[in-house]
Amino acid sequence: MDSVYAAIFIDAIVVKIRDGQVANRPIYAAIGMTLDGDKDILELWAGNGGEDAKFWMSVLTDIKN
């Protein structure tokens, strides 16, 4: 059975990631809170730094699917 979420929180934190060289990259998280107050991590994404409308639309589409 699929969970029903009363709220979905989406946020980001910037961390240093070593990929050949050290760079600051955002890690985005989507967390759903159920009607009982339980929290589920819905998705994590490593971004390239951009937060334009196209990026957020892809995030919300991933969550919906």
PLY file of the C-alpha trace (Angstrom):
ply
format ascii 1.0
element vertex 65
property float x
property float y
property float z
element edge 64
property int vertex1
property int vertex2
end_header
0.00 0.00 0.00
1.29 3.47 -0.88
1.83 5.99 1.89
-0.23 9.15 2.10
1.84 12.20 2.97
0.41 15.18 4.83
3.43 17.25 3.78
6.54 16.92 1.63
9.61 18.95 2.53
12.26 19.72 -0.10
15.56 21.31 0.88
19.25 21.33 0.01
22.59 21.41 1.79
25.88 22.36 0.15
28.72 19.91 0.76
32.27 19.50 -0.52
32.50 16.58 -2.96
35.71 15.19 -4.40
35.25 14.19 -8.05
38.76 14.62 -9.43
38.89 17.91 -7.55
37.05 19.28 -4.53
33.97 21.34 -5.34
30.93 22.61 -3.47
27.79 20.83 -4.69
24.23 20.88 -3.41
22.58 17.69 -2.16
18.80 17.95 -2.44
16.48 15.90 -0.22
12.73 15.27 -0.40
11.19 14.07 2.87
7.55 13.05 3.23
5.65 13.18 6.52
2.77 10.71 6.89
-0.52 11.45 8.59
0.83 9.56 11.66
3.90 11.84 11.86
6.38 9.29 10.46
9.01 10.65 8.07
10.27 8.92 4.91
13.19 9.95 2.72
11.60 10.03 -0.73
14.66 10.90 -2.80
18.18 12.37 -2.69
19.82 14.18 -5.63
23.35 15.50 -6.13
23.03 18.74 -8.06
25.37 20.83 -10.17
24.46 24.11 -8.50
21.51 25.27 -10.56
18.05 25.66 -9.06
16.07 26.87 -12.03
12.39 26.06 -12.72
13.34 23.21 -15.05
15.33 21.50 -12.29
12.51 21.80 -9.75
9.98 20.52 -12.27
12.11 17.41 -12.78
12.38 16.94 -8.99
8.61 17.19 -8.51
7.97 14.88 -11.48
10.35 12.27 -9.95
8.48 12.47 -6.65
5.10 12.15 -8.36
6.21 9.07 -10.31
0 1
1 2
2 3
3 4
4 5
5 6
6 7
7 8
8 9
9 10
10 11
11 12
12 13
13 14
14 15
15 16
16 17
17 18
18 19
19 20
20 21
21 22
22 23
23 24
24 25
25 26
26 27
27 28
28 29
29 30
30 31
31 32
32 33
33 34
34 35
35 36
36 37
37 38
38 39
39 40
40 41
41 42
42 43
43 44
44 45
45 46
46 47
47 48
48 49
49 50
50 51
51 52
52 53
53 54
54 55
55 56
56 57
57 58
58 59
59 60
60 61
61 62
62 63
63 64
